[in-house]
């Protein structure tokens, strides 16, 4: 376990169900923080859940996290990147592909669908990342989505995490996230 894994474990072990947690990462530790989050949630806590990917294709994330010995069998992906980058992807059991990161409502619907498939009694939802959604969506639409997303996740019996890279999110969006999320957890670059 490296230093980032330890920081992630220390900082998120106190999170609770029904809370929405904003994870603020520095850009240099972005993947290490994702790896630390998945290692803690999946390996240490034995959770299953949904990973919503708007940054990297699910295939790449499954491969990289698998190489880190993180068992992704009870983790399901809502992938809004692959279709846009590679065309219609081949069907995969634990992945639902969405045509574009602009299909925000569809992301929420598919997240709910896949959350029911996770077998673990403790479940999580991990959004990677608001920064990527900000590239494809106008600020007003993304703000509305964040309000609906946080209120939806806060009403579920799950552990919820929204990843954002510090300094790479529009100022108004980062301010909104800090205001509506229950906890703000800064990891990396301290």
C-alpha positions in Angstrom: 0.0 0.0 0.0 1.5 3.3 -1.1 1.1 6.7 0.6 -1.8 7.7 -1.6 -3.6 4.5 -0.8 -3.1 5.2 2.9 -4.3 8.8 2.6 -7.4 7.6 0.7 -8.2 4.9 3.3 -7.7 7.4 6.2 -9.8 10.2 4.6 -12.7 8.1 3.4 -13.1 5.5 6.1 -15.4 7.9 8.1 -17.8 8.5 5.2 -21.3 7.2 5.7 -24.2 6.0 3.6 -26.6 8.7 2.4 -23.7 11.2 2.3 -22.3 12.5 -1.0 -18.6 13.1 -0.9 -16.7 15.4 -3.2 -13.2 14.0 -3.7 -10.8 16.8 -4.8 -7.7 15.4 -6.4 -4.6 17.1 -7.7 -3.9 16.3 -11.3 -0.6 14.5 -10.6 -2.2 11.8 -8.5 -5.4 11.4 -10.4 -5.1 7.7 -11.3 -3.5 6.9 -7.9 -6.5 8.3 -6.1 -8.9 6.3 -8.3 -6.8 3.2 -7.6 -6.8 4.0 -3.8 -10.5 4.6 -3.8 -11.3 1.3 -5.6 -8.8 -0.6 -3.5 -10.4 0.7 -0.3 -14.0 0.3 -1.4 -13.7 -3.0 -3.2 -10.8 -4.8 -1.7 -10.7 -3.6 1.9 -14.4 -3.0 2.4 -15.8 -5.7 0.1 -18.2 -3.3 -1.6 -19.8 -3.6 -5.0 -21.2 -0.7 -6.9 -21.2 1.5 -10.0 -18.3 3.4 -11.5 -19.5 6.2 -13.8 -16.8 6.9 -16.4 -16.8 10.2 -18.3 -13.0 10.4 -18.5 -11.5 7.1 -19.6 -13.1 4.1 -21.4 -14.3 1.4 -19.0 -12.1 -1.2 -20.8 -9.0 0.8 -19.9 -10.1 1.3 -16.2 -11.0 -2.3 -15.8 -7.6 -3.3 -17.2 -5.6 -0.9 -15.1 -7.5 -1.6 -11.9 -7.3 -5.4 -12.5 -3.5 -5.0 -13.0 -3.5 -3.5 -9.4 -5.2 -6.7 -8.2 -8.5 -5.1 -7.5 -11.3 -7.6 -8.2 -13.9 -5.7 -10.3 -16.4 -8.6 -10.5 -19.1 -6.7 -8.5 -18.3 -3.3 -10.0 -20.5 -2.1 -12.9 -19.6 0.7 -15.3 -21.7 3.4 -16.9 -19.3 4.3 -19.8 -20.0 7.6 -21.7 -16.6 7.7 -23.4 -16.1 4.5 -25.4 -18.9 5.0 -27.8 -17.8 8.5 -28.7 -14.1 7.5 -29.0 -14.4 4.1 -30.7 -17.8 3.9 -32.2 -20.4 1.3 -31.0 -18.5 -1.0 -28.5 -19.0 -4.7 -28.2 -21.4 -5.7 -25.4 -19.8 -6.4 -22.0 -21.6 -7.9 -19.1 -20.8 -5.4 -16.4 -20.8 -2.2 -18.7 -23.6 -0.1 -20.1 -22.4 2.2 -22.8 -23.9 5.7 -23.3 -23.4 7.5 -26.6 -22.1 10.7 -25.1 -21.2 12.5 -21.9 -23.9 15.0 -22.7 -26.6 12.3 -21.9 -26.6 13.2 -18.2 -30.2 11.9 -17.5 -29.3 8.6 -19.1 -26.2 8.4 -16.8 -28.4 8.6 -13.7 -31.0 6.1 -15.0 -28.3 3.6 -15.9 -26.5 4.1 -12.6 -29.7 3.2 -10.8 -30.2 0.1 -13.0 -26.7 -1.2 -12.4 -26.7 -0.4 -8.7 -29.5 -3.1 -8.4 -27.1 -5.6 -10.0 -24.4 -5.3 -7.4 -24.5 -8.2 -5.0 -22.6 -6.7 -2.0 -24.8 -5.5 0.9 -22.7 -2.3 1.0 -22.7 -0.4 -2.3 -21.0 2.6 -3.7 -21.4 5.0 -6.7 -18.2 6.7 -8.0 -18.4 9.5 -10.6 -15.2 10.0 -12.6 -15.2 13.0 -13.1 -17.0 16.3 -13.1 -14.1 17.8 -15.0 -14.8 15.7 -18.0 -18.5 16.4 -17.9 -17.7 20.1 -17.8 -16.0 19.7 -21.2 -19.1 18.4 -22.9 -21.9 20.2 -21.1 -22.7 23.9 -20.6 -22.4 25.2 -17.1 -26.1 25.7 -16.5 -27.0 22.2 -17.6 -24.2 20.7 -15.6 -25.2 22.7 -12.5 -28.8 21.4 -12.8 -27.4 17.8 -13.2 -25.2 18.2 -10.1 -28.2 19.3 -8.0 -30.3 16.4 -9.2 -27.4 13.9 -8.9 -26.5 14.9 -5.3 -30.1 14.9 -4.2 -30.6 11.5 -5.8 -27.5 9.9 -4.4 -28.1 11.4 -0.9 -31.4 9.6 -0.8 -29.9 6.2 -1.5 -28.5 3.6 0.9 -25.0 3.8 -0.8 -21.6 5.4 -0.3 -21.3 8.2 -2.9 -18.2 9.8 -4.3 -17.8 12.5 -7.0 -14.3 13.1 -8.3 -13.1 16.5 -9.3 -9.5 17.6 -10.2 -8.6 20.8 -8.3 -8.2 23.8 -10.6 -9.6 22.0 -13.7 -13.3 22.5 -13.0 -15.1 25.8 -13.8 -15.1 27.9 -10.7 -18.9 28.1 -10.4 -19.2 24.3 -10.7 -16.5 23.6 -8.0 -18.2 26.1 -5.7 -21.6 24.4 -6.3 -20.0 21.0 -5.6 -18.5 22.2 -2.3 -21.9 23.7 -1.3 -24.1 20.7 -2.1 -21.9 17.7 -1.2 -21.9 16.6 2.5 -18.1 16.3 2.7 -15.2 17.7 0.8 -12.2 15.3 0.9 -8.9 16.7 -0.5 -6.3 14.0 -1.4 -2.9 14.4 -3.0 -0.6 17.4 -3.2 -0.9 18.3 0.4 
